[in-house]
């Protein structure tokens, strides 16, 4: 096998495992009851706040480099 076909196989394996892991995580994270749903909403807000502030911090660096 050539190096490119080995790399292609590894990439495909990583993609398939990533999809499977994301699907499984989604199943585990889905709320089943009203109590879980209210906690899930709180966690979602906290994660969204963190990710948006992180993204804004990264965008700030990009804007600084472009200036």
N, C-alpha and C positions, 0 to 999 in steps of 0.2 A: 504494500500500500504506500501511496505517496503521502507526503506531509499534509497536503491540502485536504485529502480525503479523511485523514485522521482528525484534522482540525474541524472539518465539517461534521464528522460524527460526534465529536465532543461538544460542539455547539448545539447540535440537535438534542443531545442528551441533557444538556443544561437547560434548554428551553422546555423540554418535556417535564423535567423534574421541577422547574420553576412553576409551570402551569399547575402541576399536580399539588405542589405545596400551597400555592395560592388558593386553589379550590378547597383544599382541606382546611386551611386557615379560615376561609370564608364560612365553611360549614360550622366550625367550632365557635366562631364569633357571632353567628346569627342568633339574636335573642329569641327565646321560645315562649316566654311569659311576659306579662305586663311589667313585673318588677325588674326583670332582666332588661327589658326594653328601655325603661327609664334610666337605668345605670348605663346602658349602652349609649344613650344620647349624651350623657355627661362625658363619657370617655371619648365619644366622637368629637365633641366640642373641644376638649382639651388637646386631642391629637391634631385637629384642624388648626387650632391656635398655634401650636408648636411648629407645624409644617409651614404655615403661612409666614410666621416670623422668620423661620430659617430661610425660606425662599427669598423674602425681602432682604435679608442680610447678604445673601449671595448676589442678588441683583445689584445691591449697592456697590459691591466690589467690582462688578462688571462695568457699571456706570463710571466708577472712579478710573478704571483702566482705559475706558474710551475717551475720557476727558483729557 
